[in-house]
Amino acid sequence: MEHRAPLVTPVLVAGCIIIMISFAVRASFGVFQIPIAEEYGWGRADFSLAIAIQNLAWGIGQPIFGALAEKIGDRKAIILGALTYAAGLLLSTGATTPFTMQAYEVLVGFGVAGTGFGVILAVVGRAASDDNRSMALAIATAAGSAGQVFGAPVAEWLLGFLSWQGVFAVFAGAVLATLLCLPMMRSPAPATKAQLEEGLGQVLLRAGRDPSFTLIFLGFFSCGYQLAFITAHFPAMVTEMCGAIDPSGTLASLGVTSTSALGAVAISLIGLANIAGTLAAGWAGKRYSRKYLLAGIYAGRTLIAAGFIALPITPGSVIVFSVAMGALWLATVPLTSGLVAHIWGLRYMGTLYGIVFFSHQLGSFLGVWLGGRLYDIYGSYTAVWWVGVAVGAFSALVHLPIREDRTPAAPLPA
């Protein structure tokens, strides 16, 4: 009787917990957009730039932490990431000027890099069997969505009786608590003899010369733009642009009586829908072409976003948009990381995916910063939203020429 490797392992469980808490905190920052700006009289662009810098630092830190994990060990890299994350949150509580807030968000961004997808997915990917890898990556990615489900509502709830500084302190403690999971993060590193003998420099050179790597890099840009813009600005956008909630309607009966509460619920709904969407992507990634799945996801996002902004924004359309966009939200992550592992192998997956993820975070930086900047200029999010529609269409097209066949390892010098 054939023995099948288990899908659920201690490594997967621990990785899911760490990613879930890390992303719950990160996904809540949009809730603080208005309270922080109002307390200090900042422009919307000031706090937006802080979140944008956080996303950029996350992107810069991702390949660094990926390489650190491969050099000093996964668990040491995660410890460093969690300590950096908590330090950034605690220091942010003392920020009273836009510059200091923006400086401290560099630490938060590096902390997310050390406790997020780049490091954790590489560990999960190496620990999973070939048959289970696509679904294991999807489950770990879905855990990030689970964090998003409760991150923004918990932040909104805590703000009801704590200052935003107090909420940041609570979140710092939660990040540090994830280190209790580290004893389970013991991952083998299956690799072929050729992969073990091939150095990091050779792999990077080989990937850099491959047009498919460039296309994957470029395609991930719009994912970061759309996700970061929505996470940072959608609660405020819903608060200001959405029509009034019917006091006798279903939402009011569920306790959602204001557009600000609806904005937080929208982020939660996106995360909830994405759990199903990401697991579906993991299932499909084992059976169908990943590049065509990615092109379809980006095309779907483009149509959903265009329809939302073109029609009147109502509580109903916010709910429909959140569920539809949520189904495609992080579905790109297991497919993109799986594509990197499939073409270039598992040995340096953390570093290679980290480089690709840097493009994602460049998009994140632009989406968050441009959202605040254009809002301050035009008093509306409409213009920056249409930019997101355009870059989504670009990503749908750029995935089509990718070659999914494995790139053979470069021969070793004699």
C-alpha positions in Angstrom: 0.0 0.0 0.0 1.4 3.4 -1.0 2.3 5.7 1.8 1.1 9.3 1.3 2.9 12.1 3.2 0.5 14.0 5.5 -0.6 17.5 4.3 -1.0 19.0 7.8 2.4 19.0 9.6 3.8 20.8 12.7 5.7 23.1 10.3 2.5 24.0 8.4 0.6 24.6 11.7 3.3 26.8 13.1 3.8 28.7 9.8 0.1 29.4 9.6 0.0 30.9 13.2 2.9 33.1 12.6 1.6 34.4 9.3 -1.9 34.9 10.6 -0.8 37.1 13.5 1.7 39.0 11.4 -0.9 39.8 8.7 -3.7 40.6 11.2 -1.5 43.4 12.5 -0.4 44.6 9.1 -3.9 44.5 7.6 -5.3 46.7 10.4 -3.2 49.9 9.5 -6.0 51.3 7.3 -8.2 51.6 10.4 -5.7 54.0 12.0 -5.6 56.3 8.9 -8.2 58.7 10.2 -7.6 58.6 14.0 -3.8 59.3 13.6 -4.3 62.0 11.0 -7.0 63.8 13.1 -4.9 63.6 16.3 -2.0 65.4 14.9 -3.6 67.4 12.1 -1.6 65.5 9.4 -2.6 65.4 5.7 -3.9 62.1 4.4 -0.6 61.7 2.5 1.5 61.9 5.6 0.3 58.7 7.2 -0.2 57.1 3.8 3.5 57.7 3.1 4.3 56.0 6.4 2.4 52.9 5.4 3.9 53.1 1.9 7.4 53.2 3.4 6.4 50.2 5.5 5.5 48.3 2.4 8.7 49.3 0.6 10.8 48.2 3.6 8.9 44.9 3.6 9.9 44.4 0.0 13.5 45.4 0.5 13.7 43.1 3.6 12.1 40.1 2.0 15.1 38.9 0.0 17.4 39.8 2.8 15.4 37.7 5.3 15.1 35.0 2.7 18.9 34.9 2.4 19.4 35.1 6.1 17.1 32.1 6.7 19.1 30.1 4.2 22.4 31.2 5.9 21.7 31.2 9.6 18.5 29.1 9.8 14.8 29.7 9.4 14.0 30.1 13.1 16.8 32.6 13.9 15.5 34.7 10.9 12.0 34.6 12.3 13.1 35.6 15.8 14.9 38.6 14.3 11.8 39.5 12.3 9.5 39.3 15.2 11.8 41.4 17.4 12.1 44.0 14.7 8.3 44.0 14.1 7.5 44.6 17.8 10.2 47.3 18.2 8.8 49.2 15.2 5.2 49.1 16.6 6.3 50.2 20.1 8.5 53.0 18.8 5.6 54.2 16.6 3.6 54.9 19.7 5.9 57.8 20.4 5.8 59.3 17.0 4.3 62.8 16.9 5.6 64.0 13.5 5.1 62.4 10.0 8.9 61.9 9.7 9.3 59.9 12.9 6.3 57.8 12.1 7.7 57.1 8.6 11.1 56.2 10.1 9.6 53.7 12.5 7.5 52.1 9.8 10.8 50.9 8.2 11.3 48.6 11.2 7.7 47.4 11.0 8.2 46.6 7.3 11.3 44.7 8.0 9.5 42.9 10.8 6.7 41.8 8.4 9.4 40.6 6.0 10.9 38.3 8.7 7.5 36.9 9.8 5.7 36.9 6.5 5.4 35.0 3.2 9.0 35.0 2.0 10.5 33.1 5.0 7.4 31.1 6.0 6.4 29.9 2.6 10.0 28.8 1.9 10.0 26.7 5.1 6.5 25.2 4.3 7.5 24.5 0.7 10.6 22.6 1.6 8.7 20.6 4.3 5.9 19.6 2.0 6.0 16.6 -0.4 5.7 17.3 -4.1 2.0 16.2 -4.1 1.1 18.4 -1.2 3.3 21.5 -1.9 0.8 23.5 -3.9 -2.0 23.0 -1.3 0.4 23.5 1.7 1.5 26.9 0.2 -2.2 27.8 -0.3 -3.1 26.9 3.3 -0.2 29.0 4.6 -1.3 31.9 2.4 -4.9 31.5 3.5 -3.7 31.8 7.1 -2.7 35.4 6.2 -6.3 36.0 5.0 -7.6 34.6 8.3 -5.5 37.2 10.1 -7.0 39.9 7.8 -10.5 38.6 8.8 -10.1 39.7 12.4 -7.2 42.2 12.2 -9.1 45.3 11.2 -12.3 44.6 13.3 -10.2 43.8 16.4 -8.3 47.1 15.8 -11.6 49.0 15.4 -12.9 47.3 18.6 -9.8 48.1 20.6 -9.9 51.7 19.5 -13.2 51.9 21.3 -11.5 51.8 24.7 -7.8 52.2 24.0 -5.8 54.9 22.2 -4.2 54.0 19.0 -0.9 53.9 20.9 -2.3 51.3 23.2 -3.5 49.2 20.3 -0.1 49.3 18.8 1.4 48.0 22.1 -1.1 45.1 22.3 -0.2 44.2 18.7 3.5 44.2 19.6 2.8 41.7 22.3 0.8 39.5 19.9 3.7 39.4 17.4 6.2 38.4 20.1 3.8 35.7 21.3 4.2 33.9 17.9 7.7 33.0 18.9 6.2 30.2 21.0 5.5 28.4 17.8 9.2 28.1 16.8 9.9 24.7 18.3 7.6 23.3 15.6 9.5 25.0 12.8 11.8 22.2 11.9 12.0 21.8 8.2 14.0 19.4 6.0 15.5 20.9 2.9 15.0 18.4 0.1 17.1 19.2 -2.9 18.8 17.4 -5.7 22.6 16.9 -5.8 22.8 19.6 -8.6 20.8 22.0 -6.5 23.0 21.5 -3.4 26.1 22.0 -5.5 24.8 25.1 -7.3 25.6 28.3 -5.4 23.2 31.2 -4.7 25.1 33.4 -7.1 24.7 30.9 -9.9 21.0 30.5 -9.3 20.5 34.3 -9.2 22.4 34.7 -12.4 20.4 31.9 -14.1 17.1 33.5 -13.0 18.2 37.0 -13.9 18.9 35.8 -17.5 15.6 34.1 -17.8 12.9 36.3 -19.4 10.2 34.4 -17.4 11.7 35.6 -14.1 11.5 39.2 -15.4 7.9 38.7 -16.4 6.9 37.2 -13.0 8.7 40.1 -11.3 6.8 42.7 -13.4 3.5 40.9 -13.1 3.5 40.8 -9.3 3.7 44.7 -9.2 0.0 45.2 -9.7 -0.9 42.7 -7.0 1.0 44.8 -4.5 -0.5 48.0 -5.8 -4.1 46.8 -5.5 -3.8 45.0 -2.2 -1.9 47.7 -0.4 -4.1 50.5 -1.6 -7.2 48.7 -0.6 -5.8 47.7 2.8 -4.6 51.2 3.6 -7.3 53.3 2.0 -10.5 51.3 1.6 -11.8 51.9 5.1 -11.4 55.6 4.7 -12.8 55.5 1.1 -15.9 53.6 2.3 -16.3 56.1 5.2 -16.3 59.1 2.9 -17.7 57.9 -0.5 -20.3 55.2 0.4 -24.0 56.0 0.6 -25.7 56.0 3.9 -26.6 52.7 5.7 -30.3 52.0 5.9 -31.1 52.0 9.7 -33.8 49.4 9.1 -31.7 47.3 6.8 -29.8 44.0 7.3 -26.4 45.7 8.0 -27.8 47.8 10.7 -29.5 44.7 12.3 -26.0 43.1 12.3 -24.5 46.1 14.2 -23.0 47.8 11.2 -24.6 51.2 11.6 -21.9 53.6 10.2 -19.8 53.7 7.1 -16.6 53.6 9.2 -17.7 50.3 10.7 -18.6 49.1 7.2 -15.0 50.0 6.1 -13.5 47.7 8.7 -16.0 44.9 8.0 -15.1 45.2 4.3 -11.5 44.4 5.0 -12.6 41.5 7.1 -14.9 40.2 4.3 -12.0 40.4 1.8 -9.9 38.2 4.1 -12.8 35.8 4.7 -13.5 35.3 1.0 -9.9 34.9 0.2 -9.5 31.9 2.5 -11.7 30.0 0.0 -10.2 31.7 -3.0 -6.6 30.9 -2.0 -7.4 27.3 -1.2 -9.1 27.0 -4.6 -5.9 28.4 -6.2 -3.8 25.9 -4.4 -6.0 23.1 -5.7 -6.0 24.4 -9.2 -2.2 25.1 -9.2 -1.5 21.4 -9.0 -3.8 20.6 -12.0 -3.6 23.5 -14.4 -1.1 26.0 -15.8 -0.1 28.5 -13.1 0.6 31.3 -15.6 -2.9 31.0 -17.1 -4.5 30.9 -13.7 -2.5 34.0 -12.7 -3.5 35.8 -15.9 -7.2 34.9 -15.2 -7.0 36.2 -11.6 -5.5 39.6 -12.7 -8.1 39.9 -15.4 -10.9 39.2 -12.9 -9.5 41.8 -10.5 -9.4 44.3 -13.3 -13.1 43.8 -14.2 -14.3 43.8 -10.6 -12.4 47.0 -9.7 -13.6 48.8 -12.9 -17.2 47.8 -12.2 -17.1 49.0 -8.6 -15.8 52.5 -9.3 -17.9 53.0 -12.4 -21.2 52.3 -10.5 -22.5 54.3 -7.5 -20.8 53.2 -4.2 -23.5 51.8 -1.9 -23.3 49.6 1.2 -24.5 46.7 -1.1 -21.8 47.3 -3.7 -19.1 47.5 -1.0 -20.2 44.0 0.3 -20.3 42.6 -3.2 -16.9 44.1 -4.2 -15.3 42.9 -0.9 -16.4 39.3 -1.5 -15.5 39.2 -5.2 -12.1 40.9 -4.8 -11.5 38.8 -1.7 -11.9 35.6 -3.7 -8.9 36.7 -5.8 -7.0 38.6 -3.1 -4.0 36.4 -2.2 -4.8 33.6 -4.7 -1.7 34.9 -6.6 0.7 34.1 -3.8 0.7 30.2 -3.8 0.7 30.3 -7.6 3.5 32.7 -7.9 5.6 31.1 -5.2 4.8 27.7 -6.6 5.9 28.9 -10.0 9.2 30.1 -8.7 9.8 26.8 -6.8 8.8 24.7 -9.9 11.1 26.5 -12.4 14.1 27.3 -10.2 13.9 24.7 -7.4 13.5 24.8 -3.6 17.1 25.3 -2.5 17.0 29.1 -2.7 13.2 29.6 -3.0 13.2 32.1 -0.2 15.7 34.4 -1.8 14.2 34.1 -5.3 10.7 34.6 -4.2 11.9 37.5 -2.0 13.3 39.2 -5.1 10.0 38.7 -7.0 8.1 39.9 -3.9 10.1 43.2 -4.0 8.2 44.1 -7.1 5.0 43.4 -5.2 6.1 45.8 -2.5 7.2 48.5 -5.1 3.6 48.3 -6.2 2.4 48.5 -2.6 4.5 51.6 -2.0 3.1 53.3 -5.0 -0.5 52.3 -4.3 -0.5 53.5 -0.7 1.5 56.7 -1.3 -0.3 57.6 -4.5 -3.6 57.0 -2.9 -2.9 59.6 -0.2 -1.2 62.0 -2.6 -4.0 62.1 -5.2 -6.6 62.2 -2.4 -5.0 65.4 -1.0 -4.9 66.9 -4.6 -8.4 65.9 -5.8 -10.3 65.1 -2.6 -11.2 61.7 -4.0 -9.8 58.2 -4.5 -11.3 57.9 -8.0 -8.2 58.7 -10.0 -5.8 56.4 -8.1 -8.4 53.6 -8.4 -8.4 53.8 -12.2 -4.6 53.5 -12.1 -5.0 50.3 -10.2 -7.4 49.0 -12.9 -4.8 49.8 -15.6 -1.9 48.0 -13.8 -4.2 45.0 -13.2 -4.8 44.7 -16.9 -1.0 44.9 -17.5 -0.4 42.0 -15.2 -3.0 39.9 -16.8 -1.2 40.2 -20.1 2.4 40.0 -18.9 1.9 36.5 -17.5 0.9 34.9 -20.8 4.5 34.6 -22.4 6.0 32.9 -19.2 7.6 29.5 -19.9 6.7 27.1 -17.1 9.1 24.4 -17.9 11.9 23.8 -15.4 15.2 25.7 -16.1 18.0 23.1 -15.9 20.7 23.8 -13.4 23.8 25.5 -14.8 26.7 23.1 -15.2 29.4 23.4 -12.6 32.7 24.8 -13.8 35.4 22.2 -14.4 
